[in-house]
Amino acid sequence: MSSILIRVVCGLLFAAMALGAIVHPPANLNQGLAMLLPGAMLLNFAIKGTGRSVIQRKRAPAPSPPPSEPTRS
């Protein structure tokens, strides 16, 4: 499934949850706090995405040590 599609779905679910909380406010503080966790997770995922890059990065080669000076005897 495309990352952008997942982000759009999470954004729509967050919007529906936020509108539901506005139209029918929670009865007490515990219900309100219980709605915050999934809402925050959906919003975070909608903003940041999966965290995986579509393009795989190649690792840079290890830096070679600086050349040493020849020793004089």
Buried (B, 14 or more C-beta within 10 A) or exposed (E): EEEEEBBEBBBEBBEEBBEEBEEEEBEEEEEEEEBEEEBEEBBEBBEEBEEEEEEEEEEEEEEEEEEEEEEEE
